[in-house]
Amino acid sequence: MPTKHAKDIMIPLNKYPNIPHTFSLKEAVAEMEMSVIEVKGQRSLPRALLVFDDNQQLLGIVRRRDILRGLEPKFLKTMPITHRKQLFNIEVDPNLVDLSQGKIAKSIQDQSGLPVTEVMQPVVTTVDYEDHLAKIIYKMVNMDLNLIPVVKDQKVVGVVRSVDVFNEIAHMLFD
């Protein structure tokens, strides 16, 4: 089996969801909800969105968990962790969540206007279009990444996801 490179397994930029830096968390959620990634006939939902500036320069990556963190109600963020755990301890009182649901929903709505730039992750590394699969694996494992932008001629041209790298390894092992 021939050696694979980033160019062979990447998702081209025009097929991976991305948003402008001016988007709010609410707009990012909407984009994530309506986006579908198709690779080799298989469809999946994105776990992250690429965030670009006005000059089409990649600023960062916003993951689902970043958005959820950004939507966390402010009143919860200011509570000590022990109080936060008690607030939602349904083993103690199964009605606790129901009692605070209205307040939480309102606070999530309020937080949804925050810009994605407040919660996005900076780009910590990239791989080159010609980089070998081994280099991609090394970076993903050592930097604990699930998504790495692919660069060609100093421009982002796509992304490599860990699921696609894993699939390549599976094909190497079983084909």
N, C-alpha and C positions, 0 to 999 in steps of 0.2 A: 504494500500500500504506500503510495507516495506521501511524502511529508506535507502537512498542511501549514498554511500561513494565515495571518490575520485576514488577508484579502479573500481567502477561500471560505471562511466561516463567519465573516462579519455580516451584520444587517446593514445595508446601505442607509445613509442618513435620511434619504427621502422615504424610507419605509419604516423608520423608527420615530415614535412620537416625540415631538419637541415643542417647547413653548417659549414665548418671549419673557424676559425678566420682569416685565410689567404685570404679568398675570398674578391674580390673587390666588389664595389657597382654594377658594371655591371654583375658580376657573380651572385650576390644575386638576381638581377632583373631576370636573366635568370632562376634561380632556382624557384623563385616565379611564374614565368609565366608558367613553365612546371609542377608544382606540383598541385596535386589534393588530397583533403582529403575526404575520404569516411567514413561516420558515419551512421549506420543504413540504408544503401541503398541510402542515400542522399550524393551527391557530392558537394563540395564547394572548392573555392580557398583559400589558406592561406592568412591571413592578417599579419602574422609575421613568421619569421624563428628563430629557436634556433641556437645559435652560440657556438660552442665547441672548446676547445683548443686541443692541440696534445695528451693530456692524457684523452680525452673524458670527461673533466670537463666542465660543463655549465658555460660559461662566461657571456652571456647576450642574449637579444632578440632584433632582428632588425625588426621593423614594416615597413609597406609601407611608412608611413609618415616620418619615420627616413631616409629612403632611399631618398625620395623626398627632404627632407631638405639637405641631403648630396650632392644631385645633383644640388642644387640651384647655379646658376652661381656666381662666386666670385665677379664680378663687381656689382651684385645686393646686395650682403651681405654687401658691404662697403658703399652703399648709405643710406642716411637717409630715414626713412620709408616714409616721405612725398614725396620724389622724386621717390621712388619705386612705390608708388600708382599712381603718375602722369604718369610714364612711361607706365603703362598698363591701363590707363583710356581710354577705348574705347568709352566712352560717349563723351569725348572731341575730340578725333581723332581716328576714327576706323582703321586707317592705322598704328598706333603706333606699335602694336604687329607685323604686317607684316614686318615693317622696321627693327626690331631688331631680327627677327626670326633666321637668319643665325648666328648672334653672340651668341644668346642663345643656339642654337643647338650645336655649336662648344664648348661652355663653358660646357654644360652638358656632352658632350663626354669627355672633359678633366677631369671633376670631377668624372666620372664613374670609374676611376682607384683607387680612394681612398679605403682604407680597410674598411670593415664593422665595425671594432672595433672603428672607429672614430665616428660613428653615433649610434651604438647599445645602448640599454638601459640596465643597470645592472639588475640583478635579485634581486628584493627587498624582495621577500618572496617566500616560497614554501608551499605546503601542503603535508601532509603525505598520503601515500597510503590508510591508514585506516581512514582518517579524514572524519567526517560527512559532509553532504551537507551544513548544517547550517554554519559550520566553513568556508567552501569555499565561500559561499555567503558573509559572514561577511568580509573576506579578500578582495574579489573582489570589494565590495561596498566601504569599508573604505579606500582602497588603489587605487581606480579608475583603476582597472586592467581588461583587457579582456582575459588574458591568464595567467595561473599559472602553473609552473612546479610541477609535482608530484614526490615525493621522497619515495623510499623504501630502507631500509638498507643503507642510506646515498648515494644513487645513483639515478639519475634522470631516471624514468621509463616511463614517459608520461607527458601529459599536459591536463589541464582542460580549456576549453574555455567558455566564458560567454554565448555563444549561446547554448551550451550543458546544462549548468546549467539552463538557461531559459526554454529550452525544458523539463527538468525534472520537473520544477515548473508547467509548463502547464499541464503535465501529471498528476501531483498530484491534480491539480484543476479540471480537466475535465474528469478524468477516474473514 
